[in-house]
Amino acid sequence: MFRKITTLVATAAVSAMILTGAAIADPVTIKFSHVVAENTPKGQMANKFKDLVAERLGGKVVVEVFPNSQLFGDNKVLEAMLLGDVQMGAPSLSKFSRYTKKLQIYDLPFLFKDMKAVDTFQQSEKGQELLTSLEKKGLVGLGYLHNGMKQLSSSKELHVPADANGLKFRIMTSEVLAAQFQAVNATPLKKPFSEVFTLLQTKAIDGQENTWSNIYSKKFFEVQPYITESNHGLLDYMVVTSKEFWYGLPDDVRTEVKKALDDAILFGNQVAAQKATDDRQKIVDSKRSQIITLDDAERAQWVEVMKPVWKKFEHEIGKDMIDAAYASNK
Ligand code: LMR
């Protein structure tokens, strides 16, 4: 009897240690893995987070940042996170479809007219609700981070949808993005970010869609003679961690880490806004790629052919969600 009670007490003590985080490593290491260059909104945010944690949490927590797909590509990082091989990442919202269909909303073409509308929606109740859409899969959404609106780069001038007919475009792993390019009779190819430059350079693909900062930092503009300033879609991120890691941290540490992350995200969002203008200008100045702007009639054609994609995914995303996001444009 006595032995039984001793065993029970010991088991309870171990469980309590795990629950309070007392059994965690000292210092705690947060490996933050991402795929972009350091001189991008995400790269700068991650480095800022590392610095803030070092400043505020000294020897208790250490952040190690792995940029440029050094550790994991986006198609592997979430799996690695669930296995505990990496603790944080910030894949683009387009890369979560294996875990939830709800986030597909962010890929719908021409849903948000600008980043102000994106912000309004993300901070709304519905936008915040989407941060919890991964919990059943063991992941915790810690916050949104901006990159910006996507542009279409190509080996051919793209003014109207018919110009994209028959061309091959690299896309992220998203069915919505596939449908978007199929809507203009183009061929979408799901490929990792790390392969895009070579695919463009060797002409294995004709084009791709991305933000000004990604087109600039990964030198896509050097191998793409035309960029259509379409602002047709969004490329934003969700900073994620695993439930197991996050709730294994002691409460006070978790609170401080979250504060550092929130501050780093605010900084990253400022970088994103600045880079959308600055990196665009650097591409103009390079004269390597011609920027094509659309007049109202041309833009209306892209909207007309791509917008039916919304209906196709309404049953997975929810009409109320799409309506709320669209309403944020007002
Ligand atoms: C892409 O694959 O094009 C982007 O998700 C890269 C990134 O993280 O910005």
Residues whose N, C-alpha, C, O or C-beta is under 5 A from the ligand:
A	BS01	LMR	V35 V36 S92 M172 F193 E209
